[in-house]
Amino acid sequence: MCNLYSHTSNRDAIAALVRELSLFSDNLGNLAPQTGIFPDYLAPVVRNTPAGRELTKLRWGLPSSGKALYDSAAKRADKLRAKGKEVDFDALLAAEPDSGTTNVRNIRSETGRWNPHWNKWMVLENRCIVPFTSFSEFDNTVDDAGKKKGDTWFALDQSRPLAFFAGIWVQDWSGVRKIKTGREENLDLFGFLTCTPNNVVGSIHMKAMPVILTTPDEIETWLTAPKEEAILLQRSLPDDVLQVVSVGRKEDPPSSQTEEPEKQLF
């Protein structure tokens, strides 16, 4: 799954590709380059709102499904039991933190049935697009020195032009994100769809790649079309559209090639 990406474009470039973008949130700052965006970071998103399309920053990681939270609590319970501790599973489950789901694959099943957890956010009001210039998948293979090759970065070409992930966003989620703090937060969240990888991404990560929108028409379809039409965009790009632009770094491009990266404020 994609749990690291970068965005080094700017407001003007985003506005040039997104039709009818009229609102700009106060939390954008100067939209400095973000060369490494990790889960739970604040990142730019263009979202549909009742007042129009808004460029703002949201936290990366959608509310997880009940099954995902149950499975997570069950793993914690097993670890506690292995240490000889008594476990009140109902209480443990009720307090289970939700660190967020970054990537959404199973919007609907192979039979066409919509996943009830994600289906409720496939309405137009919850559609968004996520600007990016490159994204990473981790390569577990080793080099001649026996070291893992690490993050492999993909972009449309070596110049890393602006493109968008097809995303959904959720308003006013309340809950605990981090077990170490136990602090309840009220957040607007986003995540993006994934699909079967093309051969370029699949050579590194065989499971999935982000759903990428490369033209104003595709952006418009995702933001305006009925879900039955919009979901057709959940497809991999042709093999010749993406390139490997960097390997072995946690940021892209290296900070020496950009302005000072924007710090993350949670």
Secondary structure as the mmCIF struct_conf table of DSSP 4:
data_model
#
loop_
_struct_conf.conf_type_id
_struct_conf.id
_struct_conf.beg_label_comp_id
_struct_conf.beg_label_asym_id
_struct_conf.beg_label_seq_id
_struct_conf.end_label_comp_id
_struct_conf.end_label_asym_id
_struct_conf.end_label_seq_id
STRN STRN1 TYR A 5 HIS A 7
HELX_RH_AL_P HELX_RH_AL_P1 ARG A 11 LEU A 17
BEND BEND1 VAL A 18 VAL A 18
TURN_TY1_P TURN_TY1_P1 ARG A 19 GLU A 20
STRN STRN2 LEU A 21 PHE A 24
HELX_RH_3T_P HELX_RH_3T_P1 ASP A 26 LEU A 28
TURN_TY1_P TURN_TY1_P2 GLY A 29 ASN A 30
STRN STRN3 GLN A 34 ILE A 37
TURN_TY1_P TURN_TY1_P3 PRO A 39 ASP A 40
STRN STRN4 LEU A 42 THR A 49
TURN_TY1_P TURN_TY1_P4 PRO A 50 ALA A 51
STRN STRN5 GLY A 52 TRP A 60
STRN STRN6 LEU A 62 LEU A 62
HELX_LH_PP_P HELX_LH_PP_P1 PRO A 63 SER A 65
HELX_RH_AL_P HELX_RH_AL_P2 GLY A 66 ALA A 82
TURN_TY1_P TURN_TY1_P5 LYS A 83 GLY A 84
HELX_RH_AL_P HELX_RH_AL_P3 PHE A 89 ALA A 94
TURN_TY1_P TURN_TY1_P6 ALA A 95 ALA A 95
STRN STRN7 THR A 101 THR A 101
STRN STRN8 ASN A 103 VAL A 104
BEND BEND2 ILE A 107 ILE A 107
STRN STRN9 ARG A 108 ARG A 108
TURN_TY1_P TURN_TY1_P7 GLU A 110 THR A 111
BEND BEND3 GLY A 112 GLY A 112
HELX_LH_PP_P HELX_LH_PP_P2 ARG A 113 ARG A 113
STRN STRN10 TRP A 114 TRP A 114
HELX_LH_PP_P HELX_LH_PP_P3 ASN A 115 ASN A 115
HELX_RH_AL_P HELX_RH_AL_P4 PRO A 116 ASN A 119
TURN_TY1_P TURN_TY1_P8 LYS A 120 TRP A 121
BEND BEND4 VAL A 123 VAL A 123
HELX_RH_3T_P HELX_RH_3T_P2 LEU A 124 ASN A 126
STRN STRN11 ARG A 127 PHE A 132
BEND BEND5 THR A 133 THR A 133
STRN STRN12 SER A 134 VAL A 142
TURN_TY1_P TURN_TY1_P9 ASP A 144 ALA A 145
BEND BEND6 GLY A 146 GLY A 146
STRN STRN13 LYS A 148 ALA A 155
BEND BEND7 LEU A 156 ASP A 157
TURN_TY1_P TURN_TY1_P10 GLN A 158 SER A 159
STRN STRN14 ALA A 163 VAL A 176
TURN_TY1_P TURN_TY1_P11 ILE A 179 THR A 181
STRN STRN15 GLU A 184 CYS A 195
HELX_RH_AL_P HELX_RH_AL_P5 ASN A 199 GLY A 202
TURN_TY1_P TURN_TY1_P12 SER A 203 ILE A 204
BEND BEND8 MET A 206 LYS A 207
STRN STRN16 MET A 209 PRO A 210
STRN STRN17 ILE A 212 LEU A 213
BEND BEND9 THR A 215 THR A 215
HELX_RH_AL_P HELX_RH_AL_P6 PRO A 216 THR A 224
BEND BEND10 ALA A 225 ALA A 225
HELX_RH_AL_P HELX_RH_AL_P7 LYS A 227 ALA A 230
HELX_RH_3T_P HELX_RH_3T_P3 ILE A 231 LEU A 233
BEND BEND11 ARG A 235 ARG A 235
HELX_LH_PP_P HELX_LH_PP_P4 SER A 236 PRO A 238
TURN_TY1_P TURN_TY1_P13 ASP A 239 VAL A 241
STRN STRN18 GLN A 243 VAL A 247
BEND BEND12 GLY A 248 GLY A 248
BEND BEND13 LYS A 250 PRO A 253
HELX_RH_3T_P HELX_RH_3T_P4 SER A 255 GLN A 257
BEND BEND14 THR A 258 GLU A 259
HELX_LH_PP_P HELX_LH_PP_P5 GLU A 260 GLN A 264
#
